[in-house]
Amino acid sequence: MTEAELYTLYKGVYLPTVLHTAENLKYYEDFTFRPDDILIATYPKSGTTWMQEIVPLIMSGGDPASVETLPNWDRVPWLEENRAHILNLEERPSPRMLTTHYSFGMMPPSFSEVKPKVIYVTRNPKDVFTSAFHYYDITTFLVKPGLQSEFLRKFLDGEVIFGSWFDHVKSWLNAEDKKNIMYISYEELIMDLKDSVARIAKFLEKSLEAEVVEKIAERCLFKNMKQNKMSNYSLVPAEFMDQAKSEFLRKGIAGDWKNQLTEAEAEHFDAVYKDQMKDVTYKFIWDY
């Protein structure tokens, strides 16, 4: 099926229609943030599920029930997706934990008014592309990737869900007020998960004993999180996501793009990256 059949064009970017009804997009636009809300913001395939495991464990003081009793899409729901308006988020006690794939410029008015805490997670875009290539292939609500060369063109041109990776990342890096935003990368989580958990806890002003931090980090190792049925998307019916083809939580590594992209594709990607990010001063771990 095509983009016209499966996607809604909203504020210039594609959204999968089945997950983003007009009713819920309106709900999002009218959503009232609280100052103590915690928002996980990501471009898709950048570590969202991982952060939806880490943050509830931090806020609960390491209580495993925080990630074992609700699927991640209900425990830290996407505000722009259909379930948000039926979860009675207005009745949830503070601090609420929320998720979005939207760019900074797509945030609703109340976001700028109250300035909640935001954890913005980035990932090497070549790995984002690799993860997306496999993910698009197992879902029924996204346009099939087709030839890798064509999907790469679409990805670099922003003709994929939630638009351009470059525009998304730059929008959050250029946020007017950064004091309530924590920038962290997928690669940092891989390199030192314990330190990452400690830094996130400090940002969230949650005091944790060293042994609790260690316990959370152990729990959030990819191999352990992959076993959590509330996080591995095994609860999603096969007619929406065929994990017999490829697991949702696939490898959880950095650098898998080297197994995916040809040398010519990687060189082209690098050239586009350098052009698109030439004015960005923020230093990423993967910087070329």
C-alpha positions, 0 to 999 in steps of 0.5 A: 500500500502507498503513503496516500493509503496508509498515512495522514499528512499532518503539519507537513509530516506523515503519520500512520493513519491507523494510530493517529485519528483526527480525534486524537490529533485534536486531543493532542493539540488541546493537551494541558501539560503540567510543570512536573510532567516527564516527556520522552521525546524521540525520532522513531527507532532512537531508543524510545522503548528503552527509555520507557523502561528506564524512566518508570523504574527510576520514578518508582525507585526500582519497583519492577511492577512499574514495568511489568503491569502495563504495556509500555504504550500505556505506562508512558503513552504517546500523546499523539496516538489513539490510546492517549485520549481514552487513558484518562491522563488528566486523572493520572497523579503527578508526575506523569510520564509521557512520550512523543515522536513529534518535533519541537515545533509540533508541540501544543501551546501548553508545552511552551507555557509550563515547560515540563522536563524533556528527555530527548534521545538521539541515535546515529541516523544510520542505525535509525535507518537500519532499524526502521528498514526492518521495522517497516517490513514487519508492520501492516500500517506502514508503507513497505520499505521495498528496495533498500536504495529507495527506502534510503532515498525516502529516509534522507528526504524525510518521506517517512513517518514523522518526517526528516531525522535531520529536521527533527533533531535540529528542532529539539537542539534549537529549542528556545529554553534548554534548561528543562531538556536532557539530551542523551544518546542511544550510544551513551546508554550502550556504553555505560547504562549505569552512569546513564541511569544515574544521570537521568535520575539526577535530571529527574530530581529522583534520589536513588541509592547506588544499589538501586541504580545498579539494579535498574541498569541491570533490569534495563540491559537489552537482553533482559528488557527483551524478555519483558512481555510488557515491553517487547511488543509480543502483545501486539497481534500478528496482523499489525506486527509480524515478529516471526519475520523480525523481532521488534526488539531486534539487536539493541546494538550500535553500528549495525548499519555496517551490516546493512548499508553498502559502502556507496550508500554509507558514503552518500549518507555521510555526505547528506549528513554533513550538509544537513548538519553543517550548522549544528554545534552539538557534538554527537558520539558518532560525529564524523 
